[in-house]
Amino acid sequence: MNLLIPIGRVVGPGEETGEIKIQTKDNLHSRVGEYLIYKTSLNDQVKDVFATITFRRIHRTLPASFLADPSIDALDVAAALGIDEADQGVEYELTAKILGYFDEQLQSFINPRINPNPNTTIFLAPDELLKPALFSQNVGETGSGRIGQLLLRPNLDVLVDINEMVSTHLAILAGTGSGKSYLARVLLEELMQPYNRGAIAVFDPHGEYESLASLSSQEEFQAKGYRPEVKVLSPGESLIIPIFDLSWGDIRFLLKDVSEKMSHYLETIHDQAFKKAKKQRRQWTYSDLMIELENLIEESETEGSGARATLEALKWRLEKRFNPKGNRPKIFVDNGGTLLNDLFKPGQCTIIKLDGVEEEEQQIIAAILLRKAYEAREKAVRDEEANSQNSINYPIFALMEEAHRFAPHGDGQGASTKILKTILSEGRKFGVGVGLITQRPGKLDQNVLSQCMTQFLMRIINPNDQDSVAKGVESAGRDLLKELPALSKGQAIVTGVSVRTPVLFKVRKAITKHKGASANSAEEWLKYFAPEEQAKRELQSATLSNSQVEKDPWEML
């Protein structure tokens, strides 16, 4: 038998459908976000109907004149005037949203379709009733993800349904400094636990996730026969893209400032190179592309200087992009390339480290890898090429940090937007999931955002970004959106298909070390003047001077 704590009584219906007004003197248990229950009779059965507080205001307090003198306690004034002690307390009017009673067979909340009568007693929902109603799984079960604790119930773990979350896609939407990357790290830790063993790739534009490698050696992630692997791939080094994976549209996107004439010639030489290589039963190469371009340049002698100048300009752009000089890594090569089996594997989290890579190349890398992974999963589901090196015979999940880079809002969309839209709309049936993380929801393509069926919302202050969330996240009601500016760092709302009802929670402490924290500027400035740092700079300066003397002694004359 659960001990119910009464906190107040129903006054009447609220302003919106499914809302009720409650009168209470209980300050401790009447905070916004708290869970309540009341008893109702349906079909000769007594049901516990859940509700959550969305708003509260002071309904009655001491007269303002009692509060005017800060040196005198207002309660002492009331007592001196003979006001009964029971009437000295503050009363609150609460607005609560009815969630419904929990149906164990359907595993969901059912709306009773009738508001409680005035004077109905409202109780604090006990943990014993709340936990099974909110969460379908227990900590450590396959498919569960422990991401934190209820904000007002720190003894209750918040669990998400991992299967629903990754298969129907997720979005983490938050302002700068609110903890979005930290939350993403917690989600990745849950995906790599022995009871989940995810096959994950993280597109990391800032190099924040490399420190996840430590989870391979931590006991919390190990089990008999299982030790998770974290692989860090850097484009041009451990991550190579075969040039034949580039469509002519991809090449045009990489070249920048390409005229319509150049685009026409580029499409022509790409098609010719592809057709000739196909006849020879091989993949086309950069040399094939340049041979076709040289042929067009020779033919242009009869077409006038305008055509030749355009082709020469196209040649210069191609050579600059695909024959880089200096220390710039060569990402796109004629032969080889990273296999999908090396990228996605159960029990492996692959960090695609994109810091130092141009934004256009970041988009193309994402577009090609996602396109190949989606095609491989499509073939695997249809039992085509199931045993090739580039087949993927298990569901996969890709997490996109700074997602507005890969699917920007507006007409000038990125090279990876199209494949992201395809995966978000059709990926579920082929076992391809995507997670999007952004601090600027207003800069993210709204069609992409609307396809994410689980949303994690953290502090968002910018009105334009709040408006984008309101338009793109169907399950975010007005009461939730009002909470976004007031959330503290590390607090979040999870809503969508991976939870039974929107939940306000505090993100749990990450097990691995987080690298995305802001730099401590003052400490770094002080460190610059430390004796050991000054000595290090002097040594580097002396070494550089000696090196220059050795290389060019004539400069000393």
N, C-alpha and C positions, 0 to 999 in steps of 0.2 A: 504494500500500500504506500503510494507516494504521498509525502507530507506536502500539502499545497499551501503556499504563502499568499494570502489575499492582499491585494495592493489597492483596490478601488472598485468602483461600480460604473456600469455603462450609463451614460447620460442620454445618448441617442445616436442616430446615424451621422456620419461625417459628411463633408461637402462632396466627396467623390463616391462613386459606386464602390462598394466593398470596404468602406471605411467606417469606423465607429469612434465616438467621442467617449472619453473615460475621465472621471473625476477621481483624484487621488491626493493624499497627503504624503505618500511614500516618495521621498526624494532619491533614495538609494536605488530602487528598482524601476525607476521611471525614465531611464535615459534612452535617447534615440538609438534604435537598433536592438533594444532588448526584446526578448520573446515572451509572450503572454499566452494564457489559455483561458477559455471559459467553457462551461458545460452546456450542451444543448441536446435535446431529444429528437432523434430522427428515426422513423420507422420502429418506434418502441425500443430504440437503443440509445444509450447515453454516449455521446461523442465528445472527445476533447478537441475543441476547435482552436487552432493556433492563430496568433496574430503577432505583428511586430510593430513597435512604436516608430512612427515616421516624423512626428512633430510634437513638441510640448511648449506650453507657455504658462506663466504664473496667472492663476485665475483669481486668487484672493491672497492678500498679504496685509500687513499692518498698515494703518493710515500713514500717509507720507509725512505728516507733521511729527509722528513719533520718530522718524528717521532723520530729522533735520540736524540734530546735534550729535556730532560724531563722538563726543566725550561721554554720552549717556547711552547705555544699552536700551534699545527700543522695547525689549521684553520687560525691563524694569519699569519703564513708563507705563506699559500696559498693566502690569501688576499693581502699580500705585493707583491706577484709575479703577481697579476692581474688575478688570477683564479676566474672565476665566482662563486658566492656564491651557485648557484644551483648545481654546479658540485663538491662541497666539501663533499657532503654526501656519506655514504657507501651504496653500492648496494649488494643485496643478491641473490643467486640462490637457489631456493627451489625445493625439490622433493616432489611431492604430489601423494598419492595413490587415484585413483578414486573409490568411493564407489558406485556411480550410482544415479539415480533419484528415489525418493520415490514413490512407487505405493500404493495408499491408499486402493485399493481393495485387493491387495495381502498382504498388510501390511509388505512390505520388500523393500530393495533397488534392483533396476534393472540395470544391467550393460548396458550402451548405446551401447557398442561394437564399438565405434568410438571415437578417441581422438579429442579434440578441435584443431582447426587450430591455427597456430602461430598468435600472436597478439590478441587472444581472451582475453577479460578483465576478471580478476579473482576478486571476491568479498569476503569479510568476510561473512560467513553464519550467518544471523541474528538469534537471539534466537527464534523468532516467527516461523521460518521454521525448526530450528534445533530440538527443543524439541519434536514435534509430529513425526519427522522422526526417532529420536533415541529411543524414549520410547513409549511403547504401552499403558501405564496406567498413571493415575494421583496419586498423593500422597493420601493415605488413602483409595484407592479402594481395594476391595477384590482381593487377589492374587498379590498385589504390595508389593515391599520392597524398602524402601528409605535407601540407604546405604551410600550416600555421595553426593558430588557435583563435577561437571566436573572440572578437575584440572585448566583449563584456563578460565572457566566460573563459578565462585563461586556462581552466582545467579541461576544456573540451577541444580536442583536435579537429581541425578542418580538413576534410578529405575530398578530393576530386576523383571522378571516374576517369582514369587514364585512357581507357579505350575510347570513350566518347570524346575526350579532349583532343586526342591526336588525330582521330579519324575524321572528325568534323571541323578541325582547325581551330586555332585559338589566336587571340590578339591580346597583347599587353599594352595598354594605353596609359601614359603617365607623363607628367611634366618633368623638367630637368631636376635631378636631385631627389626625386621622390622614392627611388629604390627599384626601378623597373628591371635593371640588369641583375640586381641582387635576387629579385623574385624569379627571374629567368634561370638563374643558377640553381635555386632551390628546386624548381621544376625539373631541371636536367638531372639533379641528384636523385630525385624520385624515379625518373625514367631509367636510371642506370642501376638502381637497387636490384639485388638478386631476385626479388619477386616480380620484376618487370623486364630488365635486360633489353633495353631499347636499341634500335638501329637508327642512329641519329647523325645528322650533319648540321653544324652551326656555321652560318655565314657571318663572320665577325669582322666588321670594317675597322674596329679600333684595337684589336688585339686584347680584349678584356677577358676572354674565356680560356686563354692558354693555361692559366693556373689550375684549371679543372683536372689537369694531368695527375694531380696529387691523389685523386680518388682511387686510382689503381692500387695504391699501396695502403689505403686506409681500411681497417677491419670492418667498418660499418657497411662497406660495399662488397664484401667478399662472402662467399659461401662455398660449400663443398663442390669442387669442379668448376667454380666460377670466379674469375677475377676480371673486372671490367677493364677495358682498354680505352685510352684516350690518345688519339692520333692527331697531331698538328701538321697541317699541310700548308705550305707557302707557295703561291703561284710563281712559276718560273724555276722552282727548286724541286719540291716534292709533289707539286701539283702541276701537271702539264696537260694542255688542251690540244688535241690534234687539229690542225688547221682545216682539215676536211669537214670538221663538225660545224664550221662557220657557214651560215647561209650568206648570200650576197647582201641581204639586209643587215646581218650582223656586221659584216665588213664595212658597209656604208656608215653604220652607227659609230664604229670605232674611228673612222677617218676624220669625222667632223667637217663642217663647212664644205660639204660636197654639193655641187650644183646639179641641176636636173640632167644636164648633158653627161656629167661624170657618172651619175647614177645609172644612166642608160648604158654607157660603155662598160661600167662595172658589172652590170647584170649580164651583158653579152659575153664578156671574157670569162665570167664565172660559169655560165652555162656551157660554153665551149670546152673549158678545162674539165668540167665534170663529165661531159659526154665522151671526150677522148679517153679519159682515164677509165671510164666504165667499159668502153670497148676493149680495153687492155686488161680488164678484170682487176683493177687496182683502185686505190683512192687517189684523188687529185692532190697535187702539192702546190706549194707557193711558186715553184719554178714553172709549173704548168700555167699558172695564172699569169706570170710575167711573160711567158712565151706568147701567149695569146694577145697580151697587151702590146708587145713589140710588133707583132704582125699587124695590129691595127694602126700602130704608129707609121709603119712603112706604107700601108695603104692610104694613110691620110695625106700623103704627099700630093695626091691628085685631088684631094677634097679642099685644099686651101689651108692656110696657116692657122685658122681658128680651130679646126678640129685637132691639128697637131698640138697646139698650145694646151687644149683641154686634156688631151691624152697624156702629155708630159706632166701636167699638174697632177693628174691622177696617179701617174707612176711615182712622182715625188712623194705623195701622201702614202702610198702603199709601202715604199721602201722605208720611209720614216717610221711607220707603225710596225712592220713585220721584220725589218732588218735593223733593229736598234743598235746604236753604237754606245760605247762606254760600259758602265756597270749595270745598266738597266736589265733586269731579268727577261729572258725570252720565254714568254708564256705559251705562245702558239707555235707548234713545231710540225714538221711534215710527217714524222713517224713517231710511233709510241703513243703515249698518253696514259693518264691515270685510269685504271679500270674501276668500274662501278663496284665491283666486289671489294676493292680496297677502300672505297668511300663509305659504303653502307654495309654494316655487318651487325647482327644481334650481339649485344654486349659491348658495342663499340660506339664511342662518341667521337666524331671526326670534326675537328675545329679547322675551318677553312679561313686562315689568317689573311685578311685582305688589307691590313694597314700598310701604307706605302704604295698601294696599287691605285692607279687612276680610277675615278668613279665610273667612267665608261667601261673600262675593263672589268670592274667589279660586276657591273650589270650583265655584261656578256658572259662572264664566267658563271654567274648564277643562272642565266638563261639556258646555257648549254648543258650544265650539269642537271638542272631540274628537268629539262626537256628529255635528256637521255634516260634519267631515272624514271620519269613518267612512262616513256615508251617501253622501257624494260619491264616495268610492273604490269603494263597493259598486256605485253606478250606473255608474261609469266601466268597471269590469270587465264589467258586463253590457251595455255600450254604450247606456246611458240617459243623456240630457242630457250627452253627451260634450263638447259645445262651448259650454256655458253659462258665465257668468262665475264660477259657484260650482262648476265641475267641476274635478277633479284627475286628470289623465291620467298620473300617475307615482306610484311608491311614495313614502311620506312617513314621517317619524320624529319622535316627540315625546319630549322629555326632561323629566321631572318632578323638579325639585329639592324637597327636603323632602316626599318622596312620602307619608309617613304623614299629612300634612295632607289629601291628595286621596283616600286609600284607608285610612282609619283602622281599626284593629282593634276589634272589639266590636260590640254591638248598635246603637249610635248612629252608623251609618256615614254617610260624607259624601255630598254630592250627586253627586260625580263617581265614586264607587266602582262603580256599576252599569255605566257606559259603559267604565270601565277593565277590568272583568272581561270585558265583551263583546269588546273589542279584544284583550285578552291571550289569549282562548280562540279567537277566530275571525279576528283581524286579519291573520294571515299570508296567507290566500288572497286578501285584498283589498289587500295591500301597505301595511298600516298597522302600524308598529312603535312600541313604547313602551319608554323607559328610565326606571327608578325609582332615585332616590338618597335614602338615608335614613341618619341616624345612630342611629336607634332602630328596628331591625328588629322588636322586640317590639311596637311600636305600629302596625306595618303589617299590613293584612289578610293572613292567611296564604294564602288562596286566590289572592290577587293575586301574592304573592311566589313561590308554587310554579309559576306559569305563566312565569316568566322563565327562559329556557333558557341564558343566559350570566350568570355571576355573578362580580363582582369583590369579593373579600373583603379588607378591610384590618383594622387593629387593632381588636378588639372585646374589651373587658374585662368588661362587664356580663354576669353569668351568664344573666339572662333573655333578653338579646339573643342570646347564644351559643346558647341553647336554641331560639330562634326560627329561627336560621340552620340548625341541625341538622334541624329539622322541615320547613323550607321549601325547602332547597336539597338536592335528591336527590344531586347529584354530589359533595357535600362529605363526604368520609369522615372518620372519627374522627381520623386522622393529620393532616388539614388543620385541623380545628377546634382541635386542640391548639396549632397554630401561631399562632392569631389574637391571643392576648394578648401574644405575644413579638415581633410584627411592629413594626418601627420606622416612623416617619413616612415616607411615600413608598414603602413596601414593600407589596406586594399579592399575592394569589393570584387567578389567573383560571382558571375552570373552566366546563365546559359545552360546548355544541355548536360554539362558535366556535374552540375549540382541541382538539387530539387527545387531550390528557391535561392534568390540572391542572398549572399552571406557577406557580412562585414567582418574582416579578420585582420590579425596581426601576423605578418610573415615570420615564419620560424627562423631561427639562426641557421645560417648555412654551415655545412660540415666542412667544405673546402674553403680555402682562402679566396676572398673576393678581390679582384684586381681593378675594378672599375670605379673605386672611390676617388673623390676629388683630391687633387694635390694639396698638401699643406704648404701654402706659399711662404708663410712666415718662417717655418722651420727650414725650408729649402734655402731661403735667403740667408738665414743665420749660418747654415751649414757651409755656405760659400766662403765664409771668413774663418772657418776652422783651420788651425795650423796644418793638419794633415792634408786638407783639400788644397791649400795654397802651395804646399810642397809638391803635391801631385801635379798641379798646373805648371809649376816651374820646371819639373822634370820633363813634362810633355813638350814644353816650349823649347827646352834645350835639345831634346831628341829631334824635334822638327827642324831646328836650325842646323844640327849636324847632318841630318839627312839631306837638306838642301845644299850644303857645302859639298857633300860627296857626289851629288848628282850634277852640280853645275859649278865647278871650282872657278870658272872664269868670272863669275859674279863677284868674287872676292878681290879681283884685280882693280 
